[in-house]
Structure formats: C-alpha cells, structure tokens
Amino acid sequence: MVNFSSRELRDLLVAWLALGLAFSLLYVPVSVTTITDVLASAVFLEEFALSLATVGVAFLLHELAHKVVAVHFGQHAEFRADFGMLALAVAGGLAGFLFAAPGAVHHRGRITPREHGLIALAGPLTNVALAVVSLGVFVVAPDIGWRGLFINVLLAGFNMIPFGPLDGATVLQWNKAVYAAAAVITIGPALVLFLGV
C-alpha cells in the first residue's frame, strides 16, 4: 500500500506550486516594476492554472510513478523536494530561462538490479502515457493539450539520457536491450519534437 507522510505531502504541494509559478513567470513577462500587477492579473492566473495542470502534474506523476513501483518492490520510498532547485526554477522563470529539478523520490531497502531498473523506467514511461493523453486533450483543448504534450515528451526524453543520476543511466546499467526499446519511445519523440529529425 502506498502511504504518504505529512512531510512528503508538504513537499509534493510545494514542488507543484513552485513549478507552476516558475513556468507561469516564464510565459508571462514580469519586471520588478510590474510584478505586483502581473501576479494579480487574469492572464497570469490563467497561465498559473495551465502550468499546474500540465507541467506540475507531469513532474509530480513522474516522481510518484517511481514511488509506486519502489513500494511495489518492498522499498520504503518518499518524495523529497529540493527547495534550492525550486527557488532557482522560480528565479529562472523571472529571468526568462528555466531549468527545473523539483526533487526526487528516495527509496531504500534490498533490491535487485532489475527492480532498480524498473523503478527508474516508471517515471519516463509515465510521461509517455501522459503525452498520449495530451494528444487526445489537444483535440478539445489545444492550449492544455499542446503544453502537456510538450512537457511530457521533454521529460521522458531528458530523463532517459544515460548520464549521471538520470533514469536512463540506471536502466542502461540494468539492461541494454530494455534501454534501447525505451529510448525509441522516449528520446525518439523528443528528437522529433525539438530537432525535426
């Protein structure tokens, strides 16, 4: 059974709101002299709601997928927000650029390489599923659908890069064939979307 501590729920809420704020600031230009007016504007509030529903959900469901699979394999797993990176994301949104690393699910307990690989794979595959859902949403709500598609394709592809602490490195270390198959449906669409290849 998946349980959440009060600290974890707080961290999830703060990360969700901070990501929504960061991306809203990126899309709605703000200056020191206009920040009060902009934050209270209907345009900003609409952008904030859109960012919460797309970017925030994409990041948090990615992390929660790691948690659910880790718990399935008998791990103790909890999301911890990285408050420094969240502050940097908000500052980046204000400055017109953004790199978001809201936190991560930390898990512990005995685990096999296969289980570790499947835990890592769960996040990017969740983003692939959300990207497919976003395609359907695009038909009836283009703004939400396109934003959801964009961020989920980006997250799935980026996280499957086989480098450092990213999910792709863990999956590749476990099983090269699984990594190759996963890369086709994660990195492949990201390359198509961003490079047109």
HELIX and SHEET records of a PDB file:
HELIX    1   1 SER A    6  TYR A   27  1                                  22    
HELIX    2   2 ILE A   35  LEU A   39  1                                   5    
HELIX    3   3 ALA A   42  SER A   51  1                                  10    
HELIX    4   4 LEU A   52  GLY A   56  3                                   5    
HELIX    5   5 VAL A   57  HIS A   72  1                                  16    
HELIX    6   6 PHE A   83  ALA A   95  1                                  13    
HELIX    7   7 PRO A  113  VAL A  140  1                                  28    
HELIX    8   8 PRO A  142  ASN A  159  1                                  18    
HELIX    9   9 ASP A  167  TRP A  174  1                                   8    
HELIX   10  10 LYS A  176  LEU A  195  1                                  20    
SHEET    1   A 2 HIS A  76  ALA A  81  0                                        
SHEET    2   A 2 GLY A 103  ARG A 108 -1                                        
END                                                                             
